[in-house]
Structures are given as structure tokens and as C-alpha cells.
Amino acid sequence: MFMKETREFLESLGYPAGDCYDLPTSSKRFPDGAQYRVEIPSVEGPRALQAVLEEADRLGVTIHRVSQGSGIMLLTDEEIRDMCEMCASRGMELSLFVGPRGTWDISALPFTPSGKAAGLRHEGMDQLVYAIEDLKRAVKLGVRGALVADEGLLLLTKEMKQRGILPQNFVVKVSVQMMASNPVSIKLMEQLGADTYNVPTALTLPKLAAIRQAVDLPLDMYVEVPDGFGGFIRHYEIPEIIRILAPVYIKFGLRNHPDVYPSGRHLESVNIELCRERVRRAALGMRMIEQYYPEAVTSKLGAEGLGVPATLKSAGI
């Protein structure tokens, strides 16, 4: 083995000595013993969510989580309540993105060639204040899951849980925009308070397997990727991804479509059709599991660890 001393140092800290080319089977699981769950992203509002549910029923696909990207602040109270009610009635997690972010702010930095590395991170304390206010509003309306894309905000969500500002069962999902790409950096995300982490889209199976050796939290994995993140379609890898990455959210994005962020009524018809097609893609992915890994265990709806919204009654709304 080359670079033996350095590799032994990493192993002494509990990390893999390198990428795991032997692709070890993960023995880690969701709290209910399941290996995988299914996520549909970019569900931008109640009508898009209704389309997801209708298509899931038609195709017989179990969806455990829907996520939204435009932000909490771009949904009305009524829209959020409607989405909470629909997801709660199914035992499905609803994860809404924190609204304030670098690309919605006035800075040009995230749009410059070198500044793109800033991603969606928050510039200054005021933006963190706005982000916390967004989270508090969502919780009051019944939401029990949100996406974050800033390390500082992630740490603050951990503090908010400790102080009772966020419920203990609130699922903090770290966005793919964070781009931590190795076992050590993703372990740091876990220590900062991530409940699930969306790994970057282009990681090889050996790199993914090494990440799983280092962290226990569920990982979210795009198996079809929007064009802005590479446009990959990895359906035939789904069985191996489940085997080596469990517990994992299999996430069905969609390539070859227009940018819909930030969304709204002006893009609603497009969003609805995109959501229907994502569910169809999920049905195709489920066929891969049925054919190649039928013994893989999935969760039932309402399972422990899902950020199922509080109903109006239980949330005291």
C-alpha cells in the first residue's frame, strides 16, 4: 500500500484509508430497519404536490419525502398549510428550502466565475436572521423538515433544537448545494447538526462507499440529476447504491427541463408536468430494484425519522 503512514493516520481517526473499491455492503439502516426511501424534489407548491400524489397512486410508487426549492418565504401560509395537510395525511415528509440565500440576495458574487463557490451561503448576520425567521414561520405552520445550504445556519439549527425553537423531530436536510464531497467533510456536516445529507451528484460508487463508512446519518442521492448538476441518469446503479449507501434516500430529479427557480404561478403548469414526470422516473427506478435487488427493504409511510408535518390540530394552529 502506498502512502501507508497517512492512510494509517486516517484509520486511527475512524476514517477509511481510501476510497472503498471493494464496495462493502452497508449494515446501517433507518430507525425502522429500512435500507432506502424515495424522494421527489422540486415540488413547488400545493398543485404540484397534488400532481405528485395522483401520479404516485396511478403508478403504485411509494414516496417518502417531497422537497421544495424556491423557499419557504415564497409560499403563502395557506399554501404551506395545504402542503402540510396533504403530506401529513399520507405520512410523508415535507421538506421546504430556507428562503433567504446567496443567490436571492443583492450580491453579484455567487454569479461570478470564481464566486460561484459561495453557492447559496448567507452573507452577513442579517441574512441568517431572515433564514431563522423563515424556519420559525414554517414550524408554526406545521412543517417538520427543511433544507439548508450554509454551514453557519446548519449549526444554528442544532442550537435551535437544543433551545426548543425547533422541535427535536425537525429534519434538517443539507442541500446538494453544500458540496461537501468526502468522508471527513460530510462527517463535519453530521457533527454540525445535519439529519440527512445530499451528496454531490457525480461521486463514484467507491467514493460513496467510503463516505458511508464514516457517517451514520441518512444520505440523499440523486439517481437522475438536473442539467445544472451534470444531467446524469444512474438508474442501473440504484441497486448498488442502496446496498453500499444504506440508509439512503433515492432521489429522482429530472434532466432536460427549464430552470424553474424561483417558482410561482407563472411556472405552475410547467412544474406540474415536471413533477408528474419525476414520479414516472421513480416508477422506472423501482423496476430496477424489483428486478435486481428485490430483497432491499424500504420504509412504510409514517416511519420513524420522517419529517411528517404536524396536523393543524397537533400543531396548535
N, C-alpha and C positions, 0 to 999 in steps of 0.2 A: 504494500500500500504506500503510495506517495504521500508526502506531507503528513506523516504519521503523528508527529508531535501535536500539530494543530488540530488534527481530527480527534485525537485523544482528549485534548483540552475541551473541545466542544461536547464530546460524550460525557465528560466529567460534570458538565453543567446541565446534563439531561437532554441535549440536542442530538440529532443524528450526526454521524460523522461525514455525511454527504447526502446527495440525492439518493433515494431508495430505488435502485434499479431492479431489485428483486420484487418490488410491488407487494409488500406484505399485506395480508388481509387485516383490516381494522376490526378489533374486538370492541370498540367503543360504540355506544348506542345512545339514542334519545332516551329520556326518562321512562318511556313506555316500552322500551326494548326494541324499537323500530330502527331500521338502518337508513331509511330515506323518507323524505316528504317532498311534495311538489309545490312549486311557487310559480305564479303568473305575475310578471312585473308590468309596470306602466299602465295600471288600471286607473284611468284619470277621471274619477267621478262616479256617481251612482248609476248612470245609464250604461257606462262601460262595464261596471261591476255586474249589473243585471245581465248584460250580454255574456259575460264570463260564466255566470251561474247557469244560464239557459243552455249554453253550448256544452258545459261540463255535464249537465244532466242528459243532453242528447247523445253525447259520445261516451257516457259512462266513465268519466275521468274524475278521480278524487283530487281536489285541490285543497291543500292545507293552508296556504298563505297567498294573499294577493298584496302587492305593493304598488305604491303610487310615487311618481317622481316630481311632479310640479311643485309640491309643497303644501303644508297644512294651511298656510296663510292665503292660498289661492282657492280654498274651498270655503263655502258658506257653512254656518252652523248646521243648517238644515241638511246640506249635502253630507257633512260628516256624520250626523246622526243617522241619516238613511243608510250610509255605508256600514256604520256600526251595527245597525239593526239587521241588515242582510247577512253580514258575516257572523254575528252572534247567533242567528237562527240556525246556522249551519255548523257552528263550532269551528269556524275558520279564522285564522289570524288576519288582521288588517294592519298593514304597516305603512304609515304615511311619512313622507320625507319632511324633515325640518325645512321650513320655507326659506328663511334667510340663508344666503350662501354667497360665495365669492362671485359667481357668475351672474347673480341678480343685483349685486352691489354696483357702485359707481366706478370702481377701479377698473382700468383697462388691463391690468397686469395678467389676469387669467387668460386673456385673448392674445397675448403677445407670444412670439415663437418660444422664447425662453421661460416666460412667466406661466405657461400652461401647467408647469409642475405644481403650481399653487392649488390647482384643482378647485374644489368648492369650499376651501377653508375660509374661515371667518377672519376678516381684517379688523382688528381693534376690539375693544370691550363692548362697545355699543351693539355690534353685530351678535356677540354672544348673549347680551341681554335680550335682543329680539328673538334669538333662537330659543332661549329658555321660555320666554313668553309664549312662543308658538307651541312648545311642548306642554306647558301648563294648560293652555286652551284645549289642546287635543285630549288631554287626560280628563278634563272636566266634562267633555262631550262623550266620553266613553272609550276612547282609543286606548289600546294597551300594547302598542308597538310602533316604533318609529325608526327611520333611517337617519344616520348621522354621517358626516364626511369630514370631520375635524377632530384631531386628537384631543384638543382642549375641551371641546364640547362633550366628547366621549367621557373624559374624566369627570366633568361636571354632572353628567347623568348618573354616574356612580355615587357622587356626593348627594345628589337629589334623592336617590333611593334611600340612602342612609338617613336622611333627614325627613323622610316621609313626603317629600314633594312629588315624587313619582312613586307609584305602587311597586312593591317588590316583584310582582309578576309582570311588570312592564318589560317588553322585549326590545332591547336596544340592538338594532341591526346595523352593522357598519357597512357602508356602501362600497361597491366596487371602485368608486372614485377615490377611495383612500389609497389604494395601490400598494399596500404592504405586501411583499411578494416572497418572503422567505420564512422559515420556521421561527426565527428569532423575532423578527418584526411583528409577526402575527401573534406570537406569544405575548408581546408587549400590548397589543390591542386587547387581548384577553385580560391581562392584568389591569388595564385601564377601565374595564367595565363592559366590554363587548359581550353580548349574549349570543349573537351569531355574527359570522364574518364572511363577506362576499369576496372570495379570492379573485385575483386578476384573471382575465379570460383566457390567456394564451399559455398558461402553465402546463408543462408536460406531466404525464402520469407519475414519473419518478419524483418530480418536484412536489407534486400534490401529496404523494405518499409520505415524503419527508415532513411536510407541514403537519399531516395528521399524527405523526409520531410525537410531535412536540406540543400539541394543543389538544384540549378536551372539548372545547365548545363546538357546536354545530357549524359546519361550513356551508356556504351558499355557492353553488357552482352553475354558471351559465353553460348550457349544452347547445343552445343556439344564441348567437351573440349579435346585437345590433351592429350595423356597419361602423359606427363610430368607435367601437371597441374591437374591430377586426373582422366581423362578419362570419365567424367560424360556425360550422354546423357539426357537432360532435356526437350525433345520436348513437353511432355504433360503439362509442366509448362509455355510454351510460352504465352498462352492467359493471365494467371495471371501476368506473368512478364510484359507484355505490360500494363495491367490495372494498376498495382501499381507502375511501374517504368517509365512510360512515362515522357519525351521523351527518347526513348531508341533505341539503335542500336542492333538488334538481330543478333548475330554473330555466324556463322556456322563454327566452327573448325572441326577437324576430329581426332578420336582416332584410334589406331591400325595402325600406319604408322611409317616409319623410320624418324629419325631426319634429316632434310634437310638444317639446318643452319650451316655455311653459304652456300648458294646455288650457282649454276653455271651451265655451260654446262654439266658437268659430272653427274648432277642430273636432267637435264631438262625433260627427258621423264617421270621420276617418278613424278616430280612436276606437269606436265600437267595432268596426270591421277588423282593425288590428288585433283587438282583444279576442275576437272570435277565432282568428287565425292562430293566435298563440295557443289557445286551448286545443285546436286541431293538431298543432305541432306536438302538444303534450300527449295527445292520444297516440301519435306516431311513436313518441318516445316510450310510452307504456308498452307498446307492442314489442319493442326491443327487450324490455325487462321480461315480459311474458315468454318470449322465445328463448332468451339466452340465460336469464337468471331468475327463473320463476320462484325460487325459494327465498328471494330477497323479501325482507319484512318491511312493510310500510305502516304508518300510523293510521288509526281511525281519527275521524274528525272529533274535535274537542279534546284531543290528547294533552297530557301534561306537557307544559313548556310552550304551547302555542299561545300567542298573544291575542286570544279571543276577546273582542270588545266586551265591555260591560254593557248590559242592557240599560235602558233608561231608568228602570226601577232600581236595579242594584247600584247604579252609579249615582243615584240621588239627583238625577237631572230633571 
